[in-house]
Amino acid sequence: MRYLVLYRSPTVPARDRFAAAAHRAGVLLACDTLEPAGARIAVRDGQRIAGGTGDAAPTGLVIVDVRSLAEAVEWANRLADEFVDVELTVAPIAGT
């Protein structure tokens, strides 16, 4: 099953050890840094309540193809080891 790992950090390290290990294990599908020029949109009860750019946007993403959420969390923890300060979210990708 494929899992999306979104991360947010004030700094983005190279992630070389994580990417190499995940690639060798055959689980890495994507490992990308997002550009800071993205847009944020929020809608509640059909009404737009926020927009523009924001600090709440993720700074990067990883997609891994593993057997379980527990294994995806293990890989997310290995990714977290590359950072000094990071927040990660792990979610299954529907239909996989």
C-alpha positions in Angstrom: 0.0 0.0 0.0 1.2 3.5 -0.7 1.6 6.0 2.1 2.1 9.8 1.9 4.4 11.4 4.4 4.1 15.2 4.5 6.7 17.0 6.5 7.1 20.6 7.7 10.4 22.0 8.9 12.1 25.4 9.0 15.1 23.8 7.3 15.3 21.0 4.7 18.3 18.8 4.9 19.6 16.7 2.0 17.8 13.5 3.3 20.5 11.5 1.6 20.6 8.6 4.1 16.9 8.2 4.2 16.5 8.3 0.4 19.3 5.9 -0.1 18.0 3.4 2.5 14.4 3.6 1.2 15.6 3.2 -2.4 17.7 0.2 -1.5 14.7 -1.4 0.3 12.6 -0.8 -2.8 9.9 1.2 -1.0 10.7 4.8 -2.1 8.3 6.2 -4.8 8.9 9.9 -4.3 11.0 12.2 -2.1 10.5 15.9 -2.9 10.9 19.3 -1.4 8.0 21.7 -2.1 8.6 25.2 -3.3 7.7 27.9 -0.8 5.6 29.8 -3.3 2.5 27.6 -2.9 -1.0 28.8 -2.1 -3.3 27.9 0.9 -7.1 27.7 0.6 -9.5 26.8 3.3 -13.3 26.3 3.0 -15.7 25.7 5.9 -19.4 25.2 5.4 -19.1 26.1 1.8 -17.4 29.5 2.5 -13.8 30.4 1.9 -12.3 31.5 5.2 -8.6 31.8 4.4 -6.3 32.1 1.4 -3.0 33.2 0.2 0.4 31.8 1.2 0.9 30.5 4.7 3.4 29.0 7.1 1.1 26.0 7.6 2.0 24.5 4.2 4.2 21.3 4.2 7.8 21.8 3.1 8.1 18.3 1.5 6.6 15.0 0.8 7.6 11.3 0.6 5.6 8.4 -0.9 6.5 4.9 0.2 5.0 1.6 -0.9 5.0 -0.7 2.2 2.8 -3.4 3.7 1.3 -1.5 6.7 0.8 1.8 8.4 3.3 0.6 11.1 6.0 0.1 8.4 5.2 3.6 6.9 5.6 5.1 10.4 9.0 3.3 10.7 10.1 4.9 7.5 8.7 8.3 8.6 10.8 8.0 11.8 13.9 7.3 9.7 13.1 10.4 7.7 12.7 12.4 10.9 16.2 11.4 11.9 17.5 13.6 9.1 16.0 16.8 10.7 16.7 18.8 13.8 13.1 20.2 13.9 10.3 18.5 11.9 6.6 17.6 12.1 5.4 14.7 9.9 2.0 13.3 8.9 1.6 9.8 7.6 -1.5 8.9 5.7 -2.5 6.0 3.4 -3.3 6.9 -0.2 -6.8 5.7 -1.0 -7.3 3.0 -3.6 -3.8 1.4 -3.3 
